[in-house]
Amino acid sequence: MARLGISLFRRGAWLFSMLRRKRYIVNILRLLWLLFRDPRVPLHLKGLLVLAIAYVLSPLDFIPASLFLVFGMVDDFAIVLMTVNYFLQRVPQDVVDEHMAMMDPEFKEAFRQGQAL
Protein backbone atom coordinates (compact mmCIF):
# COMPACT_ATOMS: atom_id res chain seq x y z
CA MET A 1 0.00 0.00 0.00
CA ALA A 2 2.83 2.40 0.81
CA ARG A 3 4.40 1.67 -2.54
CA LEU A 4 1.18 2.69 -4.31
CA GLY A 5 1.20 5.97 -2.37
CA ILE A 6 4.78 6.68 -3.41
CA SER A 7 3.96 5.85 -7.02
CA LEU A 8 0.96 8.16 -6.98
CA PHE A 9 3.05 10.92 -5.41
CA ARG A 10 5.72 10.63 -8.09
CA ARG A 11 3.13 10.62 -10.84
CA GLY A 12 1.31 13.49 -9.17
CA ALA A 13 4.53 15.48 -8.96
CA TRP A 14 4.82 15.20 -12.72
CA LEU A 15 1.30 16.56 -13.06
CA PHE A 16 2.29 19.55 -10.92
CA SER A 17 5.09 20.29 -13.38
CA MET A 18 2.69 19.76 -16.27
CA LEU A 19 0.35 22.40 -14.94
CA ARG A 20 3.00 24.96 -15.80
CA ARG A 21 2.59 23.96 -19.42
CA LYS A 22 -0.95 24.96 -20.29
CA ARG A 23 -1.09 23.02 -23.54
CA TYR A 24 -0.96 19.72 -21.62
CA ILE A 25 -3.95 20.60 -19.47
CA VAL A 26 -6.18 20.61 -22.53
CA ASN A 27 -4.81 17.20 -23.58
CA ILE A 28 -5.34 15.72 -20.12
CA LEU A 29 -8.90 17.00 -19.93
CA ARG A 30 -9.60 15.78 -23.46
CA LEU A 31 -8.19 12.33 -22.66
CA LEU A 32 -10.23 12.13 -19.45
CA TRP A 33 -13.39 13.16 -21.30
CA LEU A 34 -12.85 10.61 -24.07
CA LEU A 35 -12.18 7.86 -21.53
CA PHE A 36 -15.16 8.89 -19.42
CA ARG A 37 -17.46 8.59 -22.44
CA ASP A 38 -16.01 5.26 -23.56
CA PRO A 39 -18.30 2.32 -22.68
CA ARG A 40 -15.29 -0.01 -22.19
CA VAL A 41 -14.14 1.91 -19.12
CA PRO A 42 -15.56 0.37 -15.93
CA LEU A 43 -18.43 2.26 -14.34
CA HIS A 44 -16.79 2.35 -10.89
CA LEU A 45 -13.84 4.30 -12.33
CA LYS A 46 -16.17 6.81 -13.93
CA GLY A 47 -17.99 7.15 -10.62
CA LEU A 48 -14.71 7.88 -8.90
CA LEU A 49 -14.09 10.84 -11.22
CA VAL A 50 -17.61 12.11 -10.56
CA LEU A 51 -17.05 11.85 -6.80
CA ALA A 52 -13.79 13.80 -7.05
CA ILE A 53 -15.50 16.58 -8.99
CA ALA A 54 -18.39 16.58 -6.51
CA TYR A 55 -15.91 16.89 -3.62
CA VAL A 56 -14.21 19.88 -5.22
CA LEU A 57 -17.55 21.59 -5.84
CA SER A 58 -18.95 20.64 -2.43
CA PRO A 59 -18.93 23.19 0.39
CA LEU A 60 -17.66 20.44 2.74
CA ASP A 61 -13.88 20.09 2.99
CA PHE A 62 -11.35 18.15 5.03
CA ILE A 63 -9.37 21.37 5.39
CA PRO A 64 -11.65 24.44 5.18
CA ALA A 65 -10.25 27.15 2.92
CA SER A 66 -11.78 29.86 5.09
CA LEU A 67 -9.58 28.84 8.03
CA PHE A 68 -6.35 27.79 6.35
CA LEU A 69 -6.38 29.89 3.16
CA VAL A 70 -4.08 28.21 0.61
CA PHE A 71 -4.00 24.87 2.44
CA GLY A 72 -7.77 24.61 2.11
CA MET A 73 -7.40 24.47 -1.67
CA VAL A 74 -4.46 22.07 -1.58
CA ASP A 75 -6.58 19.18 -0.31
CA ASP A 76 -9.01 19.66 -3.22
CA PHE A 77 -6.16 19.70 -5.70
CA ALA A 78 -4.54 16.64 -4.10
CA ILE A 79 -7.76 14.64 -4.26
CA VAL A 80 -8.22 15.49 -7.93
CA LEU A 81 -4.59 14.53 -8.68
CA MET A 82 -4.86 11.21 -6.89
CA THR A 83 -8.18 10.42 -8.54
CA VAL A 84 -6.91 11.20 -12.04
CA ASN A 85 -3.78 9.14 -11.41
CA TYR A 86 -5.77 6.19 -10.10
CA PHE A 87 -8.25 6.44 -12.97
CA LEU A 88 -5.53 6.45 -15.63
CA GLN A 89 -3.70 3.55 -13.99
CA ARG A 90 -6.83 1.37 -13.87
CA VAL A 91 -8.34 2.06 -17.31
CA PRO A 92 -7.56 -0.78 -19.75
CA GLN A 93 -4.36 0.03 -21.64
CA ASP A 94 -5.80 -0.71 -25.09
CA VAL A 95 -8.55 1.87 -24.51
CA VAL A 96 -6.02 4.50 -23.43
CA ASP A 97 -3.83 3.73 -26.45
CA GLU A 98 -6.78 4.09 -28.81
CA HIS A 99 -7.65 7.53 -27.45
CA MET A 100 -4.02 8.61 -27.23
CA ALA A 101 -3.79 8.19 -31.02
CA MET A 102 -5.88 11.38 -31.33
CA MET A 103 -3.67 13.44 -29.01
CA ASP A 104 -0.88 15.91 -29.63
CA PRO A 105 2.37 14.07 -30.57
CA GLU A 106 4.39 15.85 -27.87
CA PHE A 107 1.87 14.82 -25.21
CA LYS A 108 1.81 11.24 -26.53
CA GLU A 109 5.60 11.02 -26.29
CA ALA A 110 5.63 12.34 -22.71
CA PHE A 111 2.87 9.88 -21.81
CA ARG A 112 4.75 6.95 -23.37
CA GLN A 113 8.02 7.77 -21.62
CA GLY A 114 6.33 7.60 -18.26
CA GLN A 115 6.65 11.31 -17.71
CA ALA A 116 2.92 11.76 -17.99
CA LEU A 117 0.96 10.80 -14.95
C-alpha positions in Angstrom: 0.0 0.0 0.0 2.8 2.4 0.8 4.4 1.7 -2.5 1.2 2.7 -4.3 1.2 6.0 -2.4 4.8 6.7 -3.4 4.0 5.8 -7.0 1.0 8.2 -7.0 3.0 10.9 -5.4 5.7 10.6 -8.1 3.1 10.6 -10.8 1.3 13.5 -9.2 4.5 15.5 -9.0 4.8 15.2 -12.7 1.3 16.6 -13.1 2.3 19.5 -10.9 5.1 20.3 -13.4 2.7 19.8 -16.3 0.4 22.4 -14.9 3.0 25.0 -15.8 2.6 24.0 -19.4 -1.0 25.0 -20.3 -1.1 23.0 -23.5 -1.0 19.7 -21.6 -3.9 20.6 -19.5 -6.2 20.6 -22.5 -4.8 17.2 -23.6 -5.3 15.7 -20.1 -8.9 17.0 -19.9 -9.6 15.8 -23.5 -8.2 12.3 -22.7 -10.2 12.1 -19.5 -13.4 13.2 -21.3 -12.8 10.6 -24.1 -12.2 7.9 -21.5 -15.2 8.9 -19.4 -17.5 8.6 -22.4 -16.0 5.3 -23.6 -18.3 2.3 -22.7 -15.3 0.0 -22.2 -14.1 1.9 -19.1 -15.6 0.4 -15.9 -18.4 2.3 -14.3 -16.8 2.4 -10.9 -13.8 4.3 -12.3 -16.2 6.8 -13.9 -18.0 7.1 -10.6 -14.7 7.9 -8.9 -14.1 10.8 -11.2 -17.6 12.1 -10.6 -17.0 11.9 -6.8 -13.8 13.8 -7.1 -15.5 16.6 -9.0 -18.4 16.6 -6.5 -15.9 16.9 -3.6 -14.2 19.9 -5.2 -17.5 21.6 -5.8 -19.0 20.6 -2.4 -18.9 23.2 0.4 -17.7 20.4 2.7 -13.9 20.1 3.0 -11.3 18.1 5.0 -9.4 21.4 5.4 -11.6 24.4 5.2 -10.3 27.1 2.9 -11.8 29.9 5.1 -9.6 28.8 8.0 -6.4 27.8 6.4 -6.4 29.9 3.2 -4.1 28.2 0.6 -4.0 24.9 2.4 -7.8 24.6 2.1 -7.4 24.5 -1.7 -4.5 22.1 -1.6 -6.6 19.2 -0.3 -9.0 19.7 -3.2 -6.2 19.7 -5.7 -4.5 16.6 -4.1 -7.8 14.6 -4.3 -8.2 15.5 -7.9 -4.6 14.5 -8.7 -4.9 11.2 -6.9 -8.2 10.4 -8.5 -6.9 11.2 -12.0 -3.8 9.1 -11.4 -5.8 6.2 -10.1 -8.2 6.4 -13.0 -5.5 6.4 -15.6 -3.7 3.5 -14.0 -6.8 1.4 -13.9 -8.3 2.1 -17.3 -7.6 -0.8 -19.8 -4.4 0.0 -21.6 -5.8 -0.7 -25.1 -8.6 1.9 -24.5 -6.0 4.5 -23.4 -3.8 3.7 -26.5 -6.8 4.1 -28.8 -7.7 7.5 -27.5 -4.0 8.6 -27.2 -3.8 8.2 -31.0 -5.9 11.4 -31.3 -3.7 13.4 -29.0 -0.9 15.9 -29.6 2.4 14.1 -30.6 4.4 15.8 -27.9 1.9 14.8 -25.2 1.8 11.2 -26.5 5.6 11.0 -26.3 5.6 12.3 -22.7 2.9 9.9 -21.8 4.7 6.9 -23.4 8.0 7.8 -21.6 6.3 7.6 -18.3 6.6 11.3 -17.7 2.9 11.8 -18.0 1.0 10.8 -14.9 
